[in-house]
Amino acid sequence: MTWRAPEITRTNEPYVADERTMLEGWLDYHRQTLLMKCAGLTAEQLKTPSVEPSGLTLLGLVRHMADVERWWFRIRAAGQDIAGLYDAEEDPDADLNAVADADPEATFATFAAEVEAARAAAADLSLDDTFLRRRPGGSADEMNVRWVYVHMIEEYARHNGHADLIRERIDGVTGD
C-alpha cells in the first residue's frame, strides 16, 4: 500500500482568550494548515517542486518547519544544547533542498515530535523570558519568547502561502 500524508482535522484559533492561549492557538492553526496542504498526497507528490527554477516542495516545507520549531523554541528560547535537524555544511538549506531521498513518513513523524518538543520547551517559559540570539560577527539581539511565537506564526503563514500554490499545482486542490 502506498503511504499518503495523513488527513488533518484543523482546530480554529481562539476568538477570545488571554495572550498565551491566543498565540498558541494561532500557531497550532498554522501548524495544522501546513499538514492539511499535504493531506492525502503520496511521497512522490510531496516531493514535486513548485515551478522552475524553484525546487520548493511540500516535503521540504514540512522538514523546514520541523527544523524551525527546534531552532526557535528548543535551541534558542529554552537554551537546549542540541543540533539542528538537517544541518549540512555544504547546503545550509538542506531541510528544503535535500528531499529526493527523504522518507516522507519519517519526516511527518519528526515534524510531530518537534512540535510536541517545542510545546514542552515553551511550557516552562514565560512570554517575557529573554535570550540572546547571537549573530555571525559577534553581535547579539535580546529577544523574548513572545517574539518567538509571533515569528513562528509569521513563518508558518508565509510558508502556508507557498504550500497553497504547490498543492494547487500538484492536483488542483485549493482552499484555506
MDTraj code that builds the backbone (N, CA, C; nanometers):
import mdtraj as md
import numpy as np

residues = "MET THR TRP ARG ALA PRO GLU ILE THR ARG THR ASN GLU PRO TYR VAL ALA ASP GLU ARG THR MET LEU GLU GLY TRP LEU ASP TYR HIS ARG GLN THR LEU LEU MET LYS CYS ALA GLY LEU THR ALA GLU GLN LEU LYS THR PRO SER VAL GLU PRO SER GLY LEU THR LEU LEU GLY LEU VAL ARG HIS MET ALA ASP VAL GLU ARG TRP TRP PHE ARG ILE ARG ALA ALA GLY GLN ASP ILE ALA GLY LEU TYR ASP ALA GLU GLU ASP PRO ASP ALA ASP LEU ASN ALA VAL ALA ASP ALA ASP PRO GLU ALA THR PHE ALA THR PHE ALA ALA GLU VAL GLU ALA ALA ARG ALA ALA ALA ALA ASP LEU SER LEU ASP ASP THR PHE LEU ARG ARG ARG PRO GLY GLY SER ALA ASP GLU MET ASN VAL ARG TRP VAL TYR VAL HIS MET ILE GLU GLU TYR ALA ARG HIS ASN GLY HIS ALA ASP LEU ILE ARG GLU ARG ILE ASP GLY VAL THR GLY ASP".split()
xyz = np.array([
    [0.0843, -0.1184, 0.0000],
    [0.0000, 0.0000, 0.0000],
    [0.0889, 0.1248, 0.0000],
    [0.0521, 0.2224, -0.0764],
    [0.1270, 0.3467, -0.0882],
    [0.0995, 0.4378, 0.0314],
    [0.2064, 0.4858, 0.0940],
    [0.1891, 0.5797, 0.2053],
    [0.1384, 0.7124, 0.1526],
    [0.0471, 0.7718, 0.2254],
    [-0.0054, 0.9044, 0.1942],
    [-0.0008, 0.9890, 0.3208],
    [0.0196, 1.1170, 0.3013],
    [0.0180, 1.2096, 0.4153],
    [-0.1184, 1.2005, 0.4832],
    [-0.1189, 1.1949, 0.6150],
    [-0.2454, 1.1757, 0.6872],
    [-0.3411, 1.2938, 0.6738],
    [-0.4697, 1.2621, 0.6837],
    [-0.5725, 1.3662, 0.6875],
    [-0.5616, 1.4407, 0.8206],
    [-0.5963, 1.5670, 0.8196],
    [-0.5832, 1.6529, 0.9377],
    [-0.7180, 1.7175, 0.9682],
    [-0.7539, 1.7199, 1.0950],
    [-0.8679, 1.7986, 1.1394],
    [-0.8120, 1.9246, 1.2020],
    [-0.8373, 2.0360, 1.1368],
    [-0.7820, 2.1628, 1.1841],
    [-0.8751, 2.2246, 1.2883],
    [-0.8158, 2.2746, 1.3953],
    [-0.8878, 2.3396, 1.5034],
    [-0.8836, 2.4903, 1.4820],
    [-0.9968, 2.5546, 1.4948],
    [-0.9982, 2.7006, 1.4824],
    [-0.9173, 2.7654, 1.5932],
    [-0.8588, 2.8769, 1.5601],
    [-0.7889, 2.9570, 1.6601],
    [-0.8930, 3.0143, 1.7563],
    [-0.8529, 3.0465, 1.8791],
    [-0.9499, 3.1048, 1.9734],
    [-0.9879, 3.2466, 1.9309],
    [-1.1121, 3.2818, 1.9569],
    [-1.1585, 3.4165, 1.9230],
    [-1.1495, 3.5116, 2.0422],
    [-1.1566, 3.4562, 2.1608],
    [-1.1424, 3.5350, 2.2834],
    [-1.0560, 3.4516, 2.3772],
    [-0.9421, 3.5070, 2.4185],
    [-0.8517, 3.4318, 2.5058],
    [-0.7449, 3.5243, 2.5604],
    [-0.6729, 3.4766, 2.6611],
    [-0.5571, 3.5507, 2.7088],
    [-0.4467, 3.5417, 2.6025],
    [-0.3427, 3.6222, 2.6212],
    [-0.2383, 3.6325, 2.5185],
    [-0.1726, 3.4986, 2.4869],
    [-0.1334, 3.4241, 2.5859],
    [-0.0639, 3.2971, 2.5639],
    [-0.1520, 3.1987, 2.4882],
    [-0.2756, 3.1871, 2.5305],
    [-0.3687, 3.0959, 2.4648],
    [-0.3920, 3.1378, 2.3198],
    [-0.4018, 3.2686, 2.2962],
    [-0.4224, 3.3201, 2.1609],
    [-0.3018, 3.2874, 2.0722],
    [-0.1805, 3.3128, 2.1218],
    [-0.0600, 3.2845, 2.0436],
    [-0.0468, 3.1352, 2.0145],
    [-0.0685, 3.0523, 2.1149],
    [-0.0587, 2.9078, 2.0955],
    [-0.1676, 2.8582, 2.0003],
    [-0.2863, 2.9142, 2.0112],
    [-0.3959, 2.8747, 1.9238],
    [-0.3693, 2.9082, 1.7779],
    [-0.3182, 3.0301, 1.7524],
    [-0.2857, 3.0683, 1.6144],
    [-0.1696, 2.9853, 1.5594],
    [-0.0716, 2.9570, 1.6443],
    [0.0410, 2.8754, 1.5989],
    [-0.0068, 2.7344, 1.5636],
    [-0.0905, 2.6755, 1.6481],
    [-0.1428, 2.5425, 1.6179],
    [-0.2265, 2.5430, 1.4900],
    [-0.3047, 2.6466, 1.4704],
    [-0.3854, 2.6591, 1.3485],
    [-0.2957, 2.6561, 1.2251],
    [-0.1850, 2.7296, 1.2295],
    [-0.0941, 2.7323, 1.1146],
    [-0.0156, 2.6025, 1.0996],
    [0.0202, 2.5387, 1.2096],
    [0.0843, 2.4067, 1.2022],
    [-0.0086, 2.3089, 1.1308],
    [-0.1335, 2.3083, 1.1712],
    [-0.2314, 2.2176, 1.1125],
    [-0.2593, 2.2526, 0.9664],
    [-0.2562, 2.3810, 0.9339],
    [-0.2789, 2.4226, 0.7952],
    [-0.1714, 2.3650, 0.7033],
    [-0.0456, 2.3700, 0.7455],
    [0.0612, 2.3130, 0.6631],
    [0.0361, 2.1645, 0.6383],
    [0.0014, 2.0927, 0.7433],
    [-0.0245, 1.9497, 0.7275],
    [-0.1483, 1.9239, 0.6413],
    [-0.2473, 2.0112, 0.6524],
    [-0.3679, 1.9989, 0.5712],
    [-0.3357, 2.0133, 0.4223],
    [-0.2396, 2.0994, 0.3898],
    [-0.1995, 2.1185, 0.2498],
    [-0.1324, 1.9934, 0.1934],
    [-0.0820, 1.9076, 0.2810],
    [-0.0138, 1.7852, 0.2386],
    [-0.1053, 1.6631, 0.2411],
    [-0.2176, 1.6734, 0.3089],
    [-0.3044, 1.5582, 0.3346],
    [-0.3431, 1.4843, 0.2072],
    [-0.3281, 1.3527, 0.2126],
    [-0.3694, 1.2664, 0.1030],
    [-0.2685, 1.2501, -0.0092],
    [-0.1605, 1.3253, -0.0061],
    [-0.0609, 1.3178, -0.1136],
    [0.0361, 1.2024, -0.0908],
    [0.0862, 1.1478, -0.1998],
    [0.1852, 1.0407, -0.1937],
    [0.3244, 1.0999, -0.1705],
    [0.4193, 1.0115, -0.1447],
    [0.5587, 1.0537, -0.1268],
    [0.6077, 1.1292, -0.2499],
    [0.5761, 1.0782, -0.3675],
    [0.6213, 1.1427, -0.4908],
    [0.5598, 1.2812, -0.5064],
    [0.4317, 1.2938, -0.4755],
    [0.3656, 1.4234, -0.4865],
    [0.4242, 1.5235, -0.3875],
    [0.4550, 1.4779, -0.2668],
    [0.5133, 1.5671, -0.1660],
    [0.6512, 1.6178, -0.2080],
    [0.7166, 1.5434, -0.2963],
    [0.8499, 1.5820, -0.3445],
    [0.8435, 1.6600, -0.4756],
    [0.7240, 1.6905, -0.5241],
    [0.7070, 1.7629, -0.6502],
    [0.7357, 1.9107, -0.6285],
    [0.8324, 1.9669, -0.7038],
    [0.8643, 2.1090, -0.6867],
    [0.7541, 2.1992, -0.7397],
    [0.7559, 2.3223, -0.6918],
    [0.6553, 2.4204, -0.7309],
    [0.6678, 2.4508, -0.8801],
    [0.7451, 2.5480, -0.9160],
    [0.7681, 2.5838, -1.0562],
    [0.9143, 2.6195, -1.0734],
    [0.9686, 2.5874, -1.1892],
    [1.1087, 2.6209, -1.2160],
    [1.1267, 2.7716, -1.2130],
    [1.2369, 2.8196, -1.1642],
    [1.3560, 2.7461, -1.1235],
    [1.3521, 2.6998, -0.9778],
    [1.2434, 2.7278, -0.9055],
    [1.2351, 2.6900, -0.7653],
    [1.2281, 2.5393, -0.7497],
    [1.2923, 2.4884, -0.6453],
    [1.2842, 2.3467, -0.6117],
    [1.2004, 2.3248, -0.4872],
    [1.1256, 2.4270, -0.4454],
    [1.0467, 2.4197, -0.3226],
    [0.9390, 2.3125, -0.3330],
    [0.9312, 2.2273, -0.2300],
    [0.8338, 2.1183, -0.2251],
    [0.7582, 2.1226, -0.0935],
    [0.6440, 2.0541, -0.0903],
    [0.5698, 2.0434, 0.0351],
    [0.6513, 1.9667, 0.1391],
    [0.7194, 1.8608, 0.0967],
    [0.8020, 1.7851, 0.1914],
    [0.9139, 1.8732, 0.2465],
    [0.9747, 1.9538, 0.1612],
    [1.0776, 2.0466, 0.2072],
    [1.0229, 2.1452, 0.3094],
    [0.9005, 2.1917, 0.2890],
    [0.8397, 2.2849, 0.3853],
    [0.8153, 2.2175, 0.5199],
    [0.7701, 2.0922, 0.5185],
    [0.7484, 2.0199, 0.6448],
    [0.8820, 1.9999, 0.7167],
    [0.9848, 1.9618, 0.6434],
    [1.1188, 1.9460, 0.7024],
    [1.1677, 2.0794, 0.7596],
    [1.1513, 2.1860, 0.6817],
    [1.1964, 2.3186, 0.7242],
    [1.1266, 2.3610, 0.8533],
    [0.9957, 2.3429, 0.8587],
    [0.9239, 2.3880, 0.9770],
    [0.9547, 2.3020, 1.0994],
    [0.9842, 2.1751, 1.0815],
    [1.0292, 2.0931, 1.1943],
    [1.1597, 2.1490, 1.2493],
    [1.2495, 2.1853, 1.1590],
    [1.3785, 2.2413, 1.1989],
    [1.3620, 2.3781, 1.2647],
    [1.2714, 2.4586, 1.2128],
    [1.2467, 2.5917, 1.2691],
    [1.1842, 2.5805, 1.4080],
    [1.0931, 2.4860, 1.4263],
    [1.0364, 2.4608, 1.5597],
    [1.1499, 2.4313, 1.6583],
    [1.2389, 2.3419, 1.6202],
    [1.3510, 2.3051, 1.7064],
    [1.4399, 2.4252, 1.7338],
    [1.4722, 2.4992, 1.6279],
    [1.5652, 2.6118, 1.6387],
    [1.5148, 2.7186, 1.7350],
    [1.3912, 2.7653, 1.7142],
    [1.3440, 2.8784, 1.7941],
    [1.2979, 2.8404, 1.9340],
    [1.2225, 2.7341, 1.9489],
    [1.1699, 2.7001, 2.0811],
    [1.2706, 2.6249, 2.1667],
    [1.3380, 2.5270, 2.1089],
    [1.4239, 2.4430, 2.1909],
    [1.5659, 2.4974, 2.2029],
    [1.6277, 2.5320, 2.0905],
    [1.7674, 2.5745, 2.0926],
    [1.7786, 2.7180, 2.1427],
    [1.7005, 2.8076, 2.0860],
    [1.7115, 2.9485, 2.1236],
    [1.6398, 2.9800, 2.2545],
    [1.5087, 2.9689, 2.2571],
    [1.4319, 3.0134, 2.3738],
    [1.4622, 2.9310, 2.4983],
    [1.4652, 2.7986, 2.4854],
    [1.4870, 2.7122, 2.6019],
    [1.6345, 2.6831, 2.6276],
    [1.7229, 2.7195, 2.5329],
    [1.8657, 2.7012, 2.5533],
    [1.9125, 2.5568, 2.5523],
    [1.8394, 2.4681, 2.4869],
    [1.8809, 2.3276, 2.4811],
    [2.0021, 2.3130, 2.3895],
    [2.0960, 2.2322, 2.4330],
    [2.2191, 2.2113, 2.3563],
    [2.2006, 2.0908, 2.2639],
    [2.1327, 2.1147, 2.1526],
    [2.1058, 2.0107, 2.0544],
    [2.1353, 2.0666, 1.9154],
    [2.1614, 1.9776, 1.8226],
    [2.1904, 2.0192, 1.6841],
    [2.0610, 2.0423, 1.6079],
    [2.0722, 2.1161, 1.4977],
    [1.9602, 2.1293, 1.4060],
    [1.9313, 1.9940, 1.3417],
    [1.8151, 1.9807, 1.2856],
    [1.7745, 1.8518, 1.2284],
    [1.8448, 1.8177, 1.0979],
    [1.8618, 1.9168, 1.0118],
    [1.9097, 1.8895, 0.8765],
    [2.0352, 1.9700, 0.8453],
    [2.1166, 1.9961, 0.9470],
    [2.2376, 2.0743, 0.9270],
    [2.3302, 2.0056, 0.8275],
    [2.3744, 2.0814, 0.7286],
    [2.4692, 2.0294, 0.6304],
    [2.5587, 2.1456, 0.5889],
    [2.6868, 2.1333, 0.6151],
    [2.7813, 2.2399, 0.5818],
    [2.7771, 2.2771, 0.4345],
    [2.7640, 2.1763, 0.3498],
    [2.7667, 2.2008, 0.2053],
    [2.6367, 2.2639, 0.1544],
    [2.5272, 2.2535, 0.2321],
    [2.3999, 2.3118, 0.1921],
    [2.3253, 2.3598, 0.3156],
    [2.3355, 2.4894, 0.3464],
    [2.2670, 2.5422, 0.4651],
    [2.1148, 2.5285, 0.4570],
    [2.0614, 2.5074, 0.3376],
    [1.9171, 2.4904, 0.3208],
    [1.8803, 2.3454, 0.2897],
    [1.9546, 2.2520, 0.3461],
    [1.9307, 2.1099, 0.3188],
    [1.7900, 2.0678, 0.3603],
    [1.7346, 2.1323, 0.4638],
    [1.5980, 2.0986, 0.5045],
    [1.5006, 2.1176, 0.3879],
    [1.5202, 2.2216, 0.3109],
    [1.4335, 2.2499, 0.1957],
    [1.4775, 2.1776, 0.0686],
    [1.6069, 2.1587, 0.0527],
    [1.6608, 2.1100, -0.0748],
    [1.6798, 1.9599, -0.0853],
    [1.7176, 1.8936, 0.0223],
    [1.7588, 1.7526, 0.0158],
    [1.6411, 1.6588, 0.0372],
    [1.5417, 1.6663, -0.0516],
    [1.4215, 1.5849, -0.0328],
    [1.4157, 1.4612, -0.1221],
    [1.5023, 1.4514, -0.2201],
    [1.4945, 1.3404, -0.3160],
    [1.4968, 1.2046, -0.2466],
    [1.5831, 1.1876, -0.1471],
    [1.5953, 1.0603, -0.0772],
    [1.5281, 1.0611, 0.0599],
    [1.4582, 1.1694, 0.0919],
    [1.3934, 1.1805, 0.2228],
    [1.2726, 1.0876, 0.2301],
    [1.2479, 1.0361, 0.3486],
    [1.1340, 0.9479, 0.3745],
    [1.0195, 1.0337, 0.4290],
    [0.9133, 1.0552, 0.3512],
    [0.8052, 1.1415, 0.3971],
    [0.7389, 1.0941, 0.5267],
    [0.7182, 0.9657, 0.5416],
    [0.6550, 0.9158, 0.6635],
    [0.7404, 0.9502, 0.7851],
    [0.8713, 0.9300, 0.7748],
    [0.9628, 0.9656, 0.8839],
    [0.9659, 1.1165, 0.9048],
    [0.9589, 1.1926, 0.7966],
    [0.9583, 1.3385, 0.8070],
    [0.8361, 1.3870, 0.8833],
    [0.7195, 1.3300, 0.8541],
    [0.5978, 1.3711, 0.9246],
    [0.6045, 1.3325, 1.0717],
    [0.6637, 1.2180, 1.1026],
    [0.6820, 1.1775, 1.2425],
    [0.7781, 1.2725, 1.3134],
    [0.8840, 1.3123, 1.2443],
    [0.9791, 1.4081, 1.3015],
    [0.9114, 1.5421, 1.3268],
    [0.8319, 1.5880, 1.2315],
    [0.7592, 1.7140, 1.2493],
    [0.6705, 1.7069, 1.3740],
    [0.5924, 1.6003, 1.3875],
    [0.5039, 1.5856, 1.5032],
    [0.5833, 1.5839, 1.6335],
    [0.6956, 1.5146, 1.6335],
    [0.7798, 1.5075, 1.7534],
    [0.8378, 1.6447, 1.7878],
    [0.8800, 1.7189, 1.6865],
    [0.9363, 1.8521, 1.7127],
    [0.8311, 1.9499, 1.7616],
    [0.7101, 1.9407, 1.7109],
    [0.6025, 2.0269, 1.7604],
    [0.5772, 1.9967, 1.9077],
    [0.5705, 1.8686, 1.9432],
    [0.5484, 1.8317, 2.0837],
    [0.6649, 1.8765, 2.1716],
    [0.7873, 1.8595, 2.1229],
    [0.9053, 1.9027, 2.1996],
    [0.9083, 2.0546, 2.2140],
    [0.8662, 2.1260, 2.1110],
    [0.8598, 2.2733, 2.1185],
    [0.7559, 2.3161, 2.2218],
    [0.6407, 2.2499, 2.2199],
    [0.5373, 2.2814, 2.3203],
    [0.5907, 2.2588, 2.4619],
    [0.6574, 2.1458, 2.4810],
    [0.7113, 2.1131, 2.6129],
    [0.8171, 2.2151, 2.6559],
    [0.9035, 2.2545, 2.5626],
    [1.0075, 2.3525, 2.5948],
    [0.9468, 2.4877, 2.6298],
    [0.8432, 2.5276, 2.5581],
    [0.7815, 2.6582, 2.5802],
    [0.6946, 2.6604, 2.7058],
    [0.6439, 2.5453, 2.7482],
    [0.5531, 2.5397, 2.8627],
    [0.6158, 2.5954, 2.9901],
    [0.7449, 2.5790, 3.0038],
    [0.8145, 2.6254, 3.1242],
    [0.8652, 2.7692, 3.1126],
    [0.8362, 2.8334, 3.0009],
    [0.8868, 2.9683, 2.9766],
    [0.7743, 3.0701, 2.9809],
    [0.8055, 3.1859, 3.0356],
    [0.7125, 3.2991, 3.0315],
    [0.7290, 3.3683, 2.8968],
    [0.6235, 3.4324, 2.8494],
    [0.6349, 3.5103, 2.7264],
    [0.7388, 3.6208, 2.7407],
    [0.7642, 3.6632, 2.8632],
    [0.8606, 3.7705, 2.8884],
    [1.0032, 3.7214, 2.9093],
    [1.0239, 3.5897, 2.9179],
    [1.1602, 3.5364, 2.9306],
    [1.2418, 3.5778, 2.8083],
    [1.3675, 3.6128, 2.8328],
    [1.4531, 3.6588, 2.7232],
    [1.5720, 3.5648, 2.7032],
    [1.6304, 3.5776, 2.5851],
    [1.7503, 3.5027, 2.5486],
    [1.8256, 3.5867, 2.4467],
    [1.9512, 3.5509, 2.4226],
    [2.0302, 3.6214, 2.3223],
    [2.0378, 3.5387, 2.1949],
    [2.0130, 3.6057, 2.0850],
    [2.0360, 3.5436, 1.9540],
    [2.1670, 3.5990, 1.9034],
    [2.2667, 3.5144, 1.9009],
    [2.3992, 3.5548, 1.8534],
    [2.4015, 3.5542, 1.7015],
    [2.4685, 3.6535, 1.6474],
    [2.4803, 3.6669, 1.5020],
    [2.6248, 3.6426, 1.4611],
    [2.6440, 3.6004, 1.3359],
    [2.7820, 3.5901, 1.2868],
    [2.8494, 3.7269, 1.2996],
    [2.9703, 3.7279, 1.3421],
    [3.0410, 3.8536, 1.3617],
    [3.0406, 3.8994, 1.5063],
    [2.9633, 3.8305, 1.5923],
    [2.9707, 3.8589, 1.7345],
    [2.8589, 3.9418, 1.7939],
    [2.7784, 4.0092, 1.7144],
    [2.6693, 4.0873, 1.7732],
    [2.5598, 3.9927, 1.8228],
    [2.4723, 4.0451, 1.9053],
    [2.3636, 3.9640, 1.9585],
    [2.2402, 4.0507, 1.9778],
    [2.1250, 3.9890, 1.9645],
    [1.9973, 4.0567, 1.9879],
    [1.9300, 3.9910, 2.1069],
    [1.8792, 4.0732, 2.1993],
    [1.7991, 4.0185, 2.3079],
    [1.6562, 4.0040, 2.2565],
    [1.5990, 3.8864, 2.2772],
    [1.4638, 3.8571, 2.2282],
    [1.3857, 3.7927, 2.3415],
    [1.2524, 3.7984, 2.3312],
    [1.1737, 3.7274, 2.4305],
    [1.0913, 3.6173, 2.3645],
    [1.0328, 3.5329, 2.4470],
    [0.9563, 3.4183, 2.3990],
    [0.8338, 3.4649, 2.3198],
    [0.7764, 3.5767, 2.3574],
    [0.6635, 3.6341, 2.2824],
    [0.7035, 3.6548, 2.1362],
    [0.8240, 3.7093, 2.1142],
    [0.8731, 3.7300, 1.9777],
    [0.8781, 3.5984, 1.9020],
    [0.9199, 3.4911, 1.9692],
    [0.9296, 3.3607, 1.9038],
    [0.7918, 3.3166, 1.8553],
    [0.6903, 3.3305, 1.9402],
    [0.5551, 3.2917, 1.8976],
    [0.5100, 3.3737, 1.7766],
    [0.5279, 3.5039, 1.7830],
    [0.4848, 3.5890, 1.6721],
    [0.5627, 3.5536, 1.5454],
    [0.6921, 3.5327, 1.5589],
    [0.7733, 3.4952, 1.4430],
    [0.7286, 3.3621, 1.3847],
    [0.7014, 3.2646, 1.4690],
    [0.6606, 3.1328, 1.4199],
    [0.5264, 3.1405, 1.3468],
    [0.4337, 3.2196, 1.3974],
    [0.3055, 3.2385, 1.3284],
    [0.3307, 3.3006, 1.1918],
    [0.4163, 3.4005, 1.1865],
    [0.4510, 3.4658, 1.0588],
    [0.5192, 3.3681, 0.9644],
    [0.6109, 3.2892, 1.0156],
    [0.6849, 3.1937, 0.9325],
    [0.5910, 3.0894, 0.8721],
    [0.5023, 3.0348, 0.9546],
    [0.4047, 2.9384, 0.9024],
    [0.3115, 3.0047, 0.8014],
    [0.2631, 3.1239, 0.8318],
    [0.1695, 3.1911, 0.7413],
    [0.2327, 3.2115, 0.6037],
    [0.3578, 3.2546, 0.6034],
    [0.4282, 3.2767, 0.4759],
    [0.4437, 3.1451, 0.3999],
    [0.4894, 3.0422, 0.4682],
    [0.5109, 2.9146, 0.4017],
    [0.3794, 2.8446, 0.3663],
    [0.2736, 2.8714, 0.4416],
    [0.1439, 2.8150, 0.4039],
    [0.0947, 2.8755, 0.2729],
    [0.1318, 2.9993, 0.2448],
    [0.1024, 3.0575, 0.1139],
    [0.1755, 2.9832, 0.0037],
    [0.3026, 2.9505, 0.0293],
    [0.3772, 2.8687, -0.0670],
    [0.3088, 2.7331, -0.0847],
    [0.2694, 2.6732, 0.0271],
    [0.2069, 2.5415, 0.0235],
    [0.0773, 2.5441, -0.0578],
    [0.0003, 2.6523, -0.0467],
    [-0.1227, 2.6668, -0.1273],
    [-0.0916, 2.6528, -0.2758],
    [0.0090, 2.7256, -0.3195],
    [0.0432, 2.7254, -0.4621],
    [0.0995, 2.5909, -0.5075],
    [0.1821, 2.5294, -0.4235],
    [0.2398, 2.3996, -0.4600],
    [0.1289, 2.2949, -0.4695],
    [0.0396, 2.2929, -0.3711],
    [-0.0695, 2.1942, -0.3719],
    [-0.1581, 2.2150, -0.4948],
    [-0.1894, 2.3377, -0.5264],
    [-0.2736, 2.3624, -0.6435],
    [-0.2065, 2.3120, -0.7715],
    [-0.0747, 2.3285, -0.7803],
    [-0.0013, 2.2789, -0.8970],
    [-0.0046, 2.1274, -0.9058],
    [0.0018, 2.0600, -0.7911],
    [0.0063, 1.9136, -0.7904],
    [-0.1257, 1.8525, -0.8357],
    [-0.2356, 1.8955, -0.7748],
    [-0.3624, 1.8283, -0.8069],
    [-0.4825, 1.9216, -0.8172],
    [-0.4578, 2.0515, -0.8173],
    [-0.5674, 2.1462, -0.8342],
    [-0.6425, 2.1792, -0.7072],
    [-0.6072, 2.1166, -0.5945],
    [-0.6781, 2.1416, -0.4697],
    [-0.6436, 2.2805, -0.4182],
    [-0.7470, 2.3561, -0.3837],
    [-0.7296, 2.4892, -0.3241],
    [-0.8141, 2.4951, -0.1969],
    [-0.8018, 2.5995, -0.1226],
    [-0.8825, 2.6154, -0.0012],
    [-0.8027, 2.6848, 0.1067],
    [-0.8663, 2.6951, 0.2273],
    [-0.7947, 2.7669, 0.3316],
    [-0.6774, 2.6874, 0.3803],
])
top = md.Topology()
chain = top.add_chain()
for i, resn in enumerate(residues, 1):
    res = top.add_residue(resn, chain, resSeq=i)
    for name in ("N", "CA", "C"):
        top.add_atom(name, md.element.get_by_symbol(name[0]), res)
traj = md.Trajectory(xyz[None], top)
